[in-house]
Amino acid sequence: MCEKNSLKIIVIVSMLSALYMPASVQSAQDPDGHFARNAVYFEALGPGVFYSLNYERRITDVLSLRAGFTAWNGLVGFPLMVNGLLGQDGDYFEIGVGLVPGYTPSSLLSSHSFIIRGKSDEVLYGTATLGYRYQPRTGGVLFRIGFTPVFARFNAFMLWGGMSVGYAF
């Protein structure tokens, strides 16, 4: 059992590390050659339910990967998402889908009744994003607002939203 938890930790760390590697996919760049591919932001509500701290890597002009962290009411979760960005000049319609794997003490699982329960202390729920994003192509302050439903077992569905502020570089 200890080996399974160690393997899960290695997989999660590997996935997060991969986000820091340069993407091999080429995309159009600004005339000065700079393209802000990285972003860090704080999100109120959203897939983290109450809040999350996030790192996002734009793989192409229209595709990004997101990894985050949240901790609330005994739950520790890691929002992982794939997002599509449609638009230009810093104004984007954002659409995404993801999962939030996490852990919580078994004694608290009953208070998180909508969450899919895994073995022992593991939990999992799904999420999505439909919203607006302001992120200048060359970097700087970013702002996001959107509809971020949370869904889990037995067709449980929670209408939710979120708002983010951060920095792209």
Secondary structure, DSSP 8 states (H G I E B T S, - for coil): -HHHHHHHHHHHHHHHHHTTS--S------TTS----EEEEEEEEGGGTTEEEEEEEESSSSEEEEEEEEEETTEEE--EEEEEEEEETTEEEEEEEEEEEEE--GGGGGGGTTSEE-STTEEEEEEEEEEEEE--TT-EEEEEEEE--EE-GGG-EE--EEEEEEEE-
